[in-house]
Amino acid sequence: MTALAHERPETMTEAQAELVNGPDLDEALWQAWKTMELPEGYRAEIIEGAIEVSPTARRSHGLIANRVRRALDKFLEGGEYACHQDVNVIHNRRAWIPDAVVAPEDTEPYGDEGDMGVRADSVHLIVEVVSPGKRNQDRDRVRKRREYARASIPVYVIIDDYDGQGAVTLFTGPRPDAADWADIHRVPYGTEVVIPEGPAKGFAITEAITGPVRAEK
């Protein structure tokens, strides 16, 4: 289920979007999001000028997300960074809930002004596990891809059961003005993907996380 407060056309430029959305709409969405009361099992995010409400993940999605979290926790053990789940990442009145976030272990100094989540500038890695359905897929592959680039997240990883027989895509070199990435590396399941920078540098996403190659969807 998705509830849209406002959504601009995909072809609209960032400058045009600012004219349509503007600070008043951003503030209205922010205030609405902060006071939302959702049924159990749902979550809300602010993505590209819209409040999107979606159900929590199905079993297969949660399985992969938990593998990522456990593996990252083990990799980062003993350091000042940790893998977080179910935390709001905040940037310019936008709010996202990634499947996995690498940020400082102690997030208190990096909270946003209302303590609604952690500021995007404290985040070094975001991982999203794609859910079934076109809208869900577009959210991680398109809309969040742009949002994370705008927020200058250093590394973004998509684990996608629904890309062919399964694929992992690594995004690095965010270009905030273009809402895009300088380097995009996509590999099928079964091919190791290594995080190239940041606290999780050297961490490998392998078949132990993604599972075996899926049959064609």
C-alpha positions in Angstrom: 0.0 0.0 0.0 1.3 3.4 -0.9 -0.2 6.8 0.1 1.1 9.7 -1.9 0.9 13.2 -0.5 2.4 14.7 -3.7 4.4 13.3 -6.5 6.1 15.2 -9.3 6.5 13.9 -12.9 9.6 11.7 -13.5 10.7 14.1 -16.2 10.8 17.2 -14.0 14.2 18.8 -13.3 15.4 19.5 -9.8 14.9 23.3 -10.4 11.3 22.7 -11.6 10.7 20.4 -8.7 11.8 23.1 -6.2 9.2 25.5 -7.8 6.4 22.9 -7.5 7.4 21.4 -4.1 8.9 24.4 -2.5 9.8 24.9 1.2 6.1 25.2 2.3 5.2 21.7 0.9 8.4 20.2 2.3 7.6 21.6 5.7 3.9 20.4 5.4 5.0 16.9 4.5 7.6 16.9 7.3 5.1 17.9 9.9 2.5 15.4 8.6 5.1 12.6 8.6 6.2 13.3 12.1 2.7 13.0 13.5 1.5 10.0 11.4 0.0 7.1 13.4 0.3 4.0 11.3 -1.3 0.6 11.7 1.1 -2.1 13.1 3.2 -3.5 10.3 3.4 -0.3 8.2 6.1 2.3 7.8 6.2 5.8 6.2 9.0 7.5 4.3 9.3 10.9 2.6 10.7 10.3 -0.9 10.9 12.9 -3.6 8.1 15.1 -2.4 5.8 12.3 -1.3 4.9 10.4 1.8 5.0 6.7 0.9 3.4 4.2 3.2 4.4 0.5 2.8 4.0 -2.7 4.7 6.9 -4.2 6.5 8.9 -6.8 4.6 7.9 -10.3 3.6 9.9 -13.3 4.9 12.4 -13.6 2.0 13.2 -9.9 2.1 13.7 -10.0 5.9 15.9 -13.0 5.6 18.4 -11.2 3.2 18.3 -8.0 5.2 19.1 -9.8 8.4 22.0 -11.7 6.8 23.4 -8.3 5.7 23.0 -6.9 9.2 24.6 -9.8 10.9 27.5 -10.0 8.5 28.1 -6.2 8.7 28.0 -6.3 12.5 30.6 -9.1 12.6 32.8 -7.2 10.1 32.6 -3.9 12.0 32.9 -5.5 15.5 35.3 -3.6 17.8 35.2 -0.4 15.9 33.3 2.9 16.2 30.8 2.0 13.4 27.9 -0.4 13.4 25.1 -1.6 11.1 21.7 -0.2 12.0 18.2 -1.3 10.9 14.8 0.3 11.4 16.3 3.8 11.8 15.2 6.9 10.0 17.9 8.6 7.8 17.1 12.3 7.5 18.1 14.8 4.9 16.5 18.2 4.0 13.1 17.2 5.3 13.3 13.8 3.6 13.1 10.6 5.7 14.1 7.1 4.6 14.2 3.8 6.3 16.8 1.7 4.6 17.2 -2.1 5.2 20.8 -1.6 6.5 22.8 1.5 7.4 26.4 1.8 8.4 26.9 4.8 10.7 28.6 5.5 14.0 27.8 3.0 16.8 26.8 6.0 19.0 24.3 7.9 16.8 23.4 10.4 19.5 25.7 13.2 18.3 24.4 12.7 14.7 20.7 12.9 15.4 18.5 15.4 13.5 17.1 18.4 15.2 13.9 16.7 16.3 15.7 13.4 17.2 13.6 11.7 14.5 16.6 9.8 13.1 20.2 10.1 12.1 21.5 12.8 9.7 22.4 11.5 6.2 25.9 13.1 6.6 26.7 10.5 9.2 25.9 7.6 7.0 28.6 5.8 5.1 26.7 2.9 3.5 23.1 2.1 2.7 21.8 -1.3 1.6 18.3 -1.8 0.2 16.8 -5.3 -0.5 14.2 -5.0 -3.3 10.6 -6.1 -2.6 8.3 -7.5 -5.2 6.0 -5.2 -7.2 6.7 -2.5 -9.7 6.2 0.4 -7.3 8.5 -1.2 -4.7 11.1 -1.9 -7.3 11.0 1.6 -8.7 11.3 3.0 -5.1 14.7 1.3 -4.6 16.0 1.3 -8.2 14.9 4.8 -9.2 13.5 7.1 -6.5 15.8 6.2 -3.6 18.8 5.9 -6.0 18.3 9.6 -6.8 17.6 10.6 -3.2 20.7 8.9 -1.8 22.8 10.6 -4.5 21.3 14.0 -3.6 22.2 13.3 0.1 25.8 12.4 -0.9 25.6 8.9 0.6 29.1 7.5 -0.2 28.0 3.9 -1.1 24.6 2.5 -2.0 24.0 -1.2 -2.6 20.8 -2.8 -4.1 20.3 -6.5 -3.6 17.6 -7.4 -6.1 15.9 -10.8 -6.4 13.8 -9.4 -9.3 16.6 -8.2 -11.6 17.0 -11.1 -14.0 18.0 -14.1 -11.9 19.1 -11.8 -9.1 21.7 -9.1 -9.1 23.6 -6.8 -6.8 24.3 -3.2 -7.9 26.9 -1.1 -6.3 26.7 2.7 -6.6 29.6 5.0 -5.6 30.7 8.5 -6.3 27.4 10.3 -5.6 26.7 13.4 -7.8 24.2 15.4 -5.7 23.5 18.1 -8.4 22.7 15.4 -11.0 20.9 13.1 -8.5 23.1 10.3 -9.9 26.2 8.3 -9.4 29.7 8.5 -11.0 30.2 4.7 -10.9 27.6 1.9 -11.1 28.6 -1.7 -11.0 26.0 -4.4 -11.4 26.8 -8.2 -11.1 24.5 -11.3 -11.1 24.0 -13.3 -7.9 27.0 -15.6 -7.3 29.5 -12.8 -8.1 31.2 -11.2 -5.1 30.7 -7.5 -4.6 33.3 -5.8 -2.3 32.6 -2.4 -0.6 35.4 -0.1 -1.9 35.5 2.6 0.8 34.5 3.8 4.2 34.2 1.9 7.5 32.9 -1.2 5.6 35.7 -1.2 3.1 36.5 -4.8 2.2 33.2 -6.1 3.2 32.0 -8.7 0.6 28.4 -9.4 -0.4 28.5 -13.0 -1.4 26.1 -15.9 -2.0 26.1 -16.4 1.7 24.0 -13.2 1.9 22.0 -13.2 -1.4 21.4 -17.0 -1.6 21.8 -19.0 -4.8 20.9 -17.7 -8.2 17.1 -17.4 -8.5 15.0 -18.9 -11.3 13.7 -16.3 -13.8 10.8 -14.4 -12.4 
